[in-house]
Each structure stands twice: as C-alpha cells, then as structure tokens.
Amino acid sequence: MTMSASPTQTKSLQAAGQVSVLTGDAVTIHSYMAPEDGDLTCSVIIETAKRLIIVDAQLLMPYARAVRMYAERLGKPIDRVIVTHNHPDHFSGLEAFADLPIAATGFTTYALSNWGKGIMDFKRQTLGPRAGLYATQFVVPTVTINPGSETVDGVELVFKPVQDSEQAEILTIELPAQKTVITSDIVYNRVHPAVGDKNAKREFMFDGWVKALADLQAGNFEWIVPGHGEPVGPDVLGQVSDYVKFAKQQFESGGNADAFKAALHERYPDLRGDELMDYSVFFLYQSQF
C-alpha cells in the first residue's frame, strides 16, 4: 500500500501558503507550507477515516490559523497537535490550537517548559514588521508521546525521536504501510537547511545529521514529508546530506559569515529561504548558547 500525489497536489490557500496532498487507501496526508515570510515552514495533517492529527504549528499566526481553518474544512475532529521539536517556527503558532491536546516527546516538552517562552521572546525581537503577526500566548504540550507504534483508525504510526540532527531531538512519524515518513526538519526540500544549532552538550551536530539522513535512506521510503518544502521522493535525502557536509566544510575552513553564505549561494543557487541561511549564520557565528 503506497501513497500517491493527487491530481491537485499543489493548490493555493487564500494566498497564504500552499498545500500538497498525498493520498492512500486508508490515510491522506496534507502538507501546508507557509510563504517565505513564514520561512516555508510546513504543518502536516494526517487524515484517517475518523480523525485528524496535526504535526507542527507554524511561525506566524496567520499561517497557523490557515492550517486550523484548512483542517476544520476537512470535517473531522482534530485528535491532537504534535510538536516535533523546539524551534520557534514549529511551536510558536500553538496559540491557534490551544483548545486542543498538544503532544510532544518528554525531551521537547522539557525544553519548551524551560526555554520556550524565552525563545519566543527572542524570536519576536528579530521579526521586525512581522512582530505583530507573532503569537502572544505561549503554549506548552501537556500530552507525552513515547517512542513506538500506535494504530489510528487502522493506520500504523511509528514515533521515532532522532537525536543530533538539525535540532537536538526531532520526532519523526513513519507510516510503514504507506512507505512514507514525516521528517520535520531533518529534511528540507529545495530550501536552505538551517545548520549550526547545538545539542545539549553544546556540540555542533553536522555528523549526527548526516547519520540521521543515512538512517532514513535505509528505510526505503517512497515519500518524504519535510519540515520545509513540498513532499518529495527519497533522492532528497542525499541532497540534504550533501548540503550539510558542504556547510560543515565551509564553516571549518575558518572563513567568516559572509564567505560562508557566498559559498552556499554559489553551490546551491536554486534553493529558497535566505532567512533560513541567516539562522545558520546566527547559530554558527553569533550565538552564545
């Protein structure tokens, strides 16, 4: 049983983003991608026979509300909202879902409970004119996701936390029967990956990220649903691995931030999301965290 792109795979949603739809016999996956001012961040809706599960909540409130509106138009109850990791473009918009069960791993819940509000306050200061579109309410997950398998309306979901990739821990959700995996920010498709964040040991995670991508390649998935960019086939895994390895090489060569950005632009001229590259510069050259 495999997934396929529907004839209307990509369609506009009130000029507020883009939705890609993958259909299978027992499940439909909707991936909403924000425009560039929302960092091309994706929220994913897993639609089973009787319910919806939303994965990740956007950076800016107009796009979080667009996801909520799209989900409600599907006409099924929202079972829960899952937060895959504690980067602000994936949890800030939880305000739009505060009346629903919010779920995350213990690691992510701990991180958000201790640092989430501070992350949001700092992020708001960087948004300039977009600050008025940012959430004012900080929402902490209250439901814990444990690693392992869960069957929802006959659809098996396998929850796998992955350490030391784009972030210290990112939750992936595999749909084995559909040969599909929701990877969040372990994968970016035609978007600059944000490299350079550190793990709990304050170590850069380039090598761990490459390993995580290799592990996904071994899974023989037919569809990858990324954290930034449209759903795509498994060839993207090698592309992201190449980017991470090249970014590590450029950073370790000892050049400055401008040289780092110039090298990435030259090697990957067709990628979107320059603001995400600015996040890489912050993590690698400016952050004291």
C-alpha positions as CSV (number, residue, x, y, z in Angstrom):
1,M,0.0,0.0,0.0
2,T,1.7,3.2,-1.1
3,M,0.9,6.9,-1.3
4,S,0.4,8.9,-4.4
5,A,0.2,12.6,-5.2
6,S,-3.3,13.6,-6.0
7,P,-4.0,15.4,-9.4
8,T,-4.3,18.6,-7.4
9,Q,-1.2,18.0,-5.4
10,T,-0.4,21.7,-5.0
11,K,-3.0,24.4,-4.6
12,S,-3.2,27.8,-3.2
13,L,-4.9,28.5,0.1
14,Q,-6.1,32.1,0.2
15,A,-2.7,33.3,-1.0
16,A,-1.5,32.3,2.5
17,G,0.6,29.3,1.6
18,Q,0.5,26.1,-0.4
19,V,-1.0,22.6,0.3
20,S,0.4,19.4,-1.1
21,V,-1.8,16.3,-0.8
22,L,-0.7,12.6,-0.7
23,T,-3.5,10.1,-0.9
24,G,-3.5,6.4,0.2
25,D,-6.1,3.7,0.7
26,A,-6.5,4.4,4.4
27,V,-4.9,7.8,5.0
28,T,-4.4,11.2,3.4
29,I,-1.5,13.5,4.2
30,H,-1.9,17.2,3.7
31,S,1.3,19.3,3.9
32,Y,0.7,23.1,4.3
33,M,3.8,25.2,3.5
34,A,3.9,28.8,4.6
35,P,5.2,31.5,2.2
36,E,8.8,32.8,2.5
37,D,7.9,35.3,5.2
38,G,6.9,32.3,7.3
39,D,10.1,30.5,6.5
40,L,8.5,28.0,4.2
41,T,7.6,26.0,7.3
42,C,5.3,23.0,6.9
43,S,2.5,21.8,9.1
44,V,1.3,18.4,8.2
45,I,-2.2,17.0,8.7
46,I,-2.6,13.2,8.9
47,E,-6.2,12.4,7.9
48,T,-7.5,9.0,8.8
49,A,-11.1,7.7,8.4
50,K,-12.4,9.4,11.5
51,R,-9.9,12.0,12.7
52,L,-7.1,14.4,12.1
53,I,-3.7,14.7,13.6
54,I,-1.8,18.0,13.1
55,V,2.0,18.0,13.1
56,D,3.7,21.3,13.9
57,A,2.2,24.8,14.3
58,Q,4.0,27.4,12.1
59,L,6.0,30.6,12.9
60,L,3.4,33.3,12.3
61,M,-0.2,33.4,13.5
62,P,-1.9,34.0,10.1
63,Y,-0.4,30.7,8.8
64,A,-1.2,28.8,12.0
65,R,-4.8,30.0,11.6
66,A,-4.8,29.0,8.0
67,V,-3.7,25.5,9.0
68,R,-6.5,25.3,11.6
69,M,-9.0,26.6,9.0
70,Y,-7.9,24.0,6.4
71,A,-8.1,21.2,9.0
72,E,-11.6,22.3,10.1
73,R,-12.8,22.3,6.4
74,L,-11.9,18.6,6.3
75,G,-14.9,18.0,8.6
76,K,-13.3,15.6,11.1
77,P,-12.4,16.1,14.7
78,I,-8.8,17.1,15.5
79,D,-7.4,14.4,17.7
80,R,-4.2,16.2,18.8
81,V,-1.5,18.6,17.7
82,I,2.1,17.2,17.7
83,V,5.2,19.4,18.2
84,T,8.2,17.7,16.6
85,H,10.9,19.9,18.2
86,N,11.6,23.2,19.9
87,H,12.5,25.5,17.1
88,P,10.1,28.5,17.1
89,D,8.9,28.1,13.5
90,H,7.3,24.8,14.6
91,F,5.8,25.7,18.0
92,S,5.1,29.4,18.1
93,G,1.7,29.1,16.4
94,L,0.3,26.7,19.0
95,E,-1.8,29.6,20.2
96,A,-4.2,28.8,17.3
97,F,-4.6,25.3,18.7
98,A,-4.6,26.0,22.5
99,D,-8.0,24.4,22.9
100,L,-6.7,21.0,21.6
101,P,-4.5,18.4,23.2
102,I,-0.9,19.4,22.5
103,A,1.6,16.5,22.4
104,A,5.4,16.2,22.3
105,T,8.1,13.9,23.5
106,G,9.3,14.3,27.0
107,F,12.5,15.9,25.8
108,T,10.7,18.5,23.7
109,T,8.2,19.3,26.5
110,Y,11.0,19.7,29.0
111,A,12.9,22.1,26.6
112,L,9.8,24.1,25.9
113,S,8.8,24.3,29.5
114,N,12.2,25.7,30.5
115,W,13.2,27.8,27.4
116,G,10.2,28.1,25.1
117,K,9.0,31.4,26.3
118,G,12.5,32.9,26.2
119,I,12.9,31.5,22.6
120,M,9.6,33.2,21.6
121,D,10.5,36.5,23.2
122,F,13.9,36.5,21.5
123,K,12.4,35.5,18.1
124,R,9.8,38.3,18.3
125,Q,12.6,40.8,18.6
126,T,14.1,39.6,15.3
127,L,10.9,39.8,13.2
128,G,10.8,43.5,12.6
129,P,7.5,44.4,10.9
130,R,6.3,40.8,11.2
131,A,6.3,41.0,15.0
132,G,2.7,42.0,15.0
133,L,1.9,38.7,13.3
134,Y,3.6,36.7,16.0
135,A,1.9,34.8,18.8
136,T,1.3,36.5,22.2
137,Q,0.4,33.3,24.0
138,F,3.0,30.6,24.9
139,V,1.5,27.1,24.9
140,V,3.3,24.1,26.5
141,P,2.5,20.5,25.4
142,T,0.5,18.5,28.0
143,V,0.5,15.1,26.4
144,T,3.6,12.9,26.2
145,I,4.5,11.0,23.1
146,N,6.5,7.9,23.7
147,P,8.6,6.1,21.1
148,G,6.9,3.2,19.4
149,S,3.9,2.2,17.3
150,E,0.3,3.4,17.5
151,T,-2.6,2.4,15.3
152,V,-5.1,5.1,14.5
153,D,-8.2,4.0,12.5
154,G,-6.3,1.1,11.1
155,V,-3.2,3.2,10.1
156,E,0.0,2.4,11.9
157,L,2.1,5.4,13.0
158,V,5.6,4.8,14.3
159,F,7.0,7.6,16.5
160,K,10.8,7.8,16.4
161,P,12.7,10.6,18.2
162,V,16.0,11.3,16.3
163,Q,18.9,12.9,18.2
164,D,21.5,15.4,17.0
165,S,20.4,16.4,13.5
166,E,19.0,19.8,12.7
167,Q,18.0,20.1,16.4
168,A,19.0,18.1,19.5
169,E,15.9,16.0,19.1
170,I,13.3,15.8,16.3
171,L,10.3,13.5,16.3
172,T,9.7,11.6,13.1
173,I,6.5,9.8,12.3
174,E,6.7,6.8,10.0
175,L,3.7,5.3,8.1
176,P,5.2,1.9,7.3
177,A,2.3,0.6,5.1
178,Q,2.3,3.7,3.1
179,K,6.2,3.8,2.8
180,T,6.0,7.4,4.0
181,V,7.8,9.3,6.7
182,I,7.1,12.8,8.2
183,T,10.6,14.0,9.0
184,S,10.1,17.6,10.1
185,D,13.4,19.5,9.9
186,I,15.7,16.5,9.3
187,V,14.8,17.2,5.7
188,Y,14.4,20.4,3.7
189,N,13.3,20.2,0.1
190,R,14.6,22.9,-2.2
191,V,15.1,25.2,0.8
192,H,18.3,26.2,2.6
193,P,18.6,23.9,5.7
194,A,19.3,25.8,8.9
195,V,22.6,24.3,10.1
196,G,24.7,25.0,13.2
197,D,22.4,24.5,16.2
198,K,24.0,22.7,19.1
199,N,22.9,19.7,21.2
200,A,22.7,19.6,25.0
201,K,26.4,19.0,25.2
202,R,26.9,22.3,23.2
203,E,28.3,20.4,20.2
204,F,27.6,21.1,16.6
205,M,25.6,18.3,15.0
206,F,26.7,18.1,11.4
207,D,27.8,14.5,11.7
208,G,24.7,13.4,13.5
209,W,22.5,15.0,10.9
210,V,24.3,13.1,8.1
211,K,23.8,9.9,10.1
212,A,20.1,10.6,10.5
213,L,19.7,11.1,6.8
214,A,21.6,7.8,6.1
215,D,19.2,6.0,8.5
216,L,16.2,7.4,6.6
217,Q,17.8,6.2,3.3
218,A,18.0,2.7,4.8
219,G,14.2,2.9,5.5
220,N,13.3,2.6,1.8
221,F,10.6,5.2,2.0
222,E,8.9,6.3,-1.2
223,W,7.6,9.7,0.2
224,I,9.4,12.1,2.5
225,V,7.3,14.8,4.1
226,P,9.8,17.5,5.1
227,G,9.7,20.4,7.6
228,H,10.4,22.9,4.9
229,G,9.3,22.3,1.3
230,E,6.9,20.1,-0.5
231,P,6.7,16.3,-0.1
232,V,9.3,14.6,-2.3
233,G,10.9,11.3,-3.1
234,P,13.9,9.8,-1.3
235,D,16.5,11.4,-3.6
236,V,16.2,14.5,-1.4
237,L,18.0,12.7,1.4
238,G,21.3,12.6,-0.5
239,Q,20.8,16.3,-1.5
240,V,20.4,17.4,2.1
241,S,23.3,15.3,3.2
242,D,25.5,17.0,0.6
243,Y,24.4,20.4,1.8
244,V,25.2,19.6,5.5
245,K,28.6,18.1,4.6
246,F,29.4,21.2,2.5
247,A,28.2,23.6,5.1
248,K,30.4,21.8,7.7
249,Q,33.4,22.1,5.4
250,Q,32.9,25.8,4.8
251,F,32.5,26.5,8.4
252,E,35.5,24.6,9.5
253,S,37.6,26.2,6.8
254,G,37.8,29.3,9.0
255,G,36.2,31.9,6.8
256,N,33.8,34.5,8.0
257,A,30.0,34.5,7.8
258,D,29.9,36.4,4.5
259,A,32.2,33.9,2.9
260,F,30.1,31.0,4.3
261,K,26.9,32.5,2.8
262,A,28.6,33.2,-0.5
263,A,29.8,29.7,-0.8
264,L,26.4,28.2,-0.1
265,H,24.7,30.6,-2.6
266,E,27.2,29.6,-5.3
267,R,26.9,25.9,-4.8
268,Y,23.1,25.9,-4.3
269,P,21.8,28.8,-6.4
270,D,18.2,27.5,-6.7
271,L,17.3,27.0,-3.1
272,R,14.8,29.2,-1.4
273,G,14.7,30.6,2.1
274,D,17.6,33.0,2.5
275,E,16.3,33.8,6.0
276,L,17.0,30.2,7.0
277,M,20.6,30.7,5.9
278,D,20.7,33.7,8.2
279,Y,19.7,31.3,11.0
280,S,22.7,29.2,10.1
281,V,24.9,32.3,10.4
282,F,23.4,33.1,13.8
283,F,23.9,29.6,15.1
284,L,27.5,29.3,13.8
285,Y,29.0,32.8,14.2
286,Q,26.9,34.8,16.6
287,S,25.0,32.6,19.2
288,Q,26.4,32.3,22.7
289,F,24.1,29.5,23.6
